[in-house]
Amino acid sequence: MRVVVDPNLCCSSGLCSQSSPEVFDQDPDDGVVRLLLAEPPAHTHADVRFAAHGCPSGAIEILEHDTTGS
């Protein structure tokens, strides 16, 4: 899994940093998302997906690695 964020789309809801604080943080001044780990460990994937799917502004994108070897 690779995570990409677009801070220009972020509406500072905080769902991401609450859902997966190991991967996301918020700027203390404006609340905009900060990506801490672009390739998060497997144990965080469910929380990262929850944050991405729940992001009200669509600022988080998940790119899944191809595990088939093709």
ChimeraX commands (.cxc) that place a marker at each C-alpha (Angstrom):
marker #1 position 0.00,0.00,0.00 radius 0.5
marker #1 position 1.12,3.51,-0.81 radius 0.5
marker #1 position -0.71,6.57,0.49 radius 0.5
marker #1 position -0.86,9.91,-1.29 radius 0.5
marker #1 position -2.47,13.02,0.16 radius 0.5
marker #1 position -3.43,16.30,-1.48 radius 0.5
marker #1 position -3.24,18.98,1.19 radius 0.5
marker #1 position -4.98,21.42,-1.17 radius 0.5
marker #1 position -8.13,19.29,-0.98 radius 0.5
marker #1 position -8.00,18.76,2.78 radius 0.5
marker #1 position -10.89,20.29,4.74 radius 0.5
marker #1 position -9.21,19.63,8.13 radius 0.5
marker #1 position -11.89,17.30,9.49 radius 0.5
marker #1 position -9.32,15.29,11.48 radius 0.5
marker #1 position -10.82,11.90,10.66 radius 0.5
marker #1 position -7.53,10.67,9.22 radius 0.5
marker #1 position -5.36,11.55,12.20 radius 0.5
marker #1 position -7.96,10.16,14.60 radius 0.5
marker #1 position -8.34,6.94,12.61 radius 0.5
marker #1 position -4.67,6.28,11.94 radius 0.5
marker #1 position -2.36,8.52,14.00 radius 0.5
marker #1 position 0.66,6.42,13.05 radius 0.5
marker #1 position 0.17,7.41,9.40 radius 0.5
marker #1 position -1.56,10.82,9.49 radius 0.5
marker #1 position -1.15,13.98,11.51 radius 0.5
marker #1 position -2.57,17.51,11.21 radius 0.5
marker #1 position -0.75,20.79,10.89 radius 0.5
marker #1 position -1.12,22.53,14.26 radius 0.5
marker #1 position -1.80,25.89,12.61 radius 0.5
marker #1 position -4.46,25.09,10.02 radius 0.5
marker #1 position -5.37,21.43,10.64 radius 0.5
marker #1 position -4.36,20.32,7.14 radius 0.5
marker #1 position -3.38,16.67,6.80 radius 0.5
marker #1 position 0.26,15.66,7.13 radius 0.5
marker #1 position 1.33,12.29,5.81 radius 0.5
marker #1 position 3.76,10.60,8.19 radius 0.5
marker #1 position 4.22,7.29,6.37 radius 0.5
marker #1 position 3.67,6.99,2.63 radius 0.5
marker #1 position 4.08,3.20,2.83 radius 0.5
marker #1 position 2.45,2.27,6.11 radius 0.5
marker #1 position 2.97,-1.09,7.81 radius 0.5
marker #1 position 0.42,-3.83,7.20 radius 0.5
marker #1 position -1.10,-3.59,10.68 radius 0.5
marker #1 position -2.32,-0.05,9.85 radius 0.5
marker #1 position -3.91,-0.80,6.47 radius 0.5
marker #1 position -7.48,-1.24,7.72 radius 0.5
marker #1 position -7.35,2.07,9.60 radius 0.5
marker #1 position -5.75,3.85,6.63 radius 0.5
marker #1 position -8.48,2.55,4.30 radius 0.5
marker #1 position -11.12,3.71,6.77 radius 0.5
marker #1 position -9.56,7.17,6.87 radius 0.5
marker #1 position -9.31,7.39,3.08 radius 0.5
marker #1 position -12.85,6.22,2.44 radius 0.5
marker #1 position -14.22,8.49,5.15 radius 0.5
marker #1 position -12.28,11.60,4.14 radius 0.5
marker #1 position -15.01,14.16,3.35 radius 0.5
marker #1 position -12.87,16.03,0.83 radius 0.5
marker #1 position -11.24,13.07,-0.92 radius 0.5
marker #1 position -7.76,14.29,-0.03 radius 0.5
marker #1 position -6.40,10.77,0.61 radius 0.5
marker #1 position -5.64,8.29,-2.14 radius 0.5
marker #1 position -4.54,4.70,-1.63 radius 0.5
marker #1 position -2.46,2.95,-4.26 radius 0.5
marker #1 position -2.43,-0.79,-3.74 radius 0.5
marker #1 position 0.76,-2.69,-4.59 radius 0.5
marker #1 position 0.41,-5.45,-7.17 radius 0.5
marker #1 position 1.04,-8.66,-5.25 radius 0.5
marker #1 position 0.55,-10.97,-8.25 radius 0.5
marker #1 position 4.00,-10.29,-9.66 radius 0.5
marker #1 position 2.69,-9.12,-13.01 radius 0.5
marker link #1:1,2 radius 0.2
marker link #1:2,3 radius 0.2
marker link #1:3,4 radius 0.2
marker link #1:4,5 radius 0.2
marker link #1:5,6 radius 0.2
marker link #1:6,7 radius 0.2
marker link #1:7,8 radius 0.2
marker link #1:8,9 radius 0.2
marker link #1:9,10 radius 0.2
marker link #1:10,11 radius 0.2
marker link #1:11,12 radius 0.2
marker link #1:12,13 radius 0.2
marker link #1:13,14 radius 0.2
marker link #1:14,15 radius 0.2
marker link #1:15,16 radius 0.2
marker link #1:16,17 radius 0.2
marker link #1:17,18 radius 0.2
marker link #1:18,19 radius 0.2
marker link #1:19,20 radius 0.2
marker link #1:20,21 radius 0.2
marker link #1:21,22 radius 0.2
marker link #1:22,23 radius 0.2
marker link #1:23,24 radius 0.2
marker link #1:24,25 radius 0.2
marker link #1:25,26 radius 0.2
marker link #1:26,27 radius 0.2
marker link #1:27,28 radius 0.2
marker link #1:28,29 radius 0.2
marker link #1:29,30 radius 0.2
marker link #1:30,31 radius 0.2
marker link #1:31,32 radius 0.2
marker link #1:32,33 radius 0.2
marker link #1:33,34 radius 0.2
marker link #1:34,35 radius 0.2
marker link #1:35,36 radius 0.2
marker link #1:36,37 radius 0.2
marker link #1:37,38 radius 0.2
marker link #1:38,39 radius 0.2
marker link #1:39,40 radius 0.2
marker link #1:40,41 radius 0.2
marker link #1:41,42 radius 0.2
marker link #1:42,43 radius 0.2
marker link #1:43,44 radius 0.2
marker link #1:44,45 radius 0.2
marker link #1:45,46 radius 0.2
marker link #1:46,47 radius 0.2
marker link #1:47,48 radius 0.2
marker link #1:48,49 radius 0.2
marker link #1:49,50 radius 0.2
marker link #1:50,51 radius 0.2
marker link #1:51,52 radius 0.2
marker link #1:52,53 radius 0.2
marker link #1:53,54 radius 0.2
marker link #1:54,55 radius 0.2
marker link #1:55,56 radius 0.2
marker link #1:56,57 radius 0.2
marker link #1:57,58 radius 0.2
marker link #1:58,59 radius 0.2
marker link #1:59,60 radius 0.2
marker link #1:60,61 radius 0.2
marker link #1:61,62 radius 0.2
marker link #1:62,63 radius 0.2
marker link #1:63,64 radius 0.2
marker link #1:64,65 radius 0.2
marker link #1:65,66 radius 0.2
marker link #1:66,67 radius 0.2
marker link #1:67,68 radius 0.2
marker link #1:68,69 radius 0.2
marker link #1:69,70 radius 0.2
view
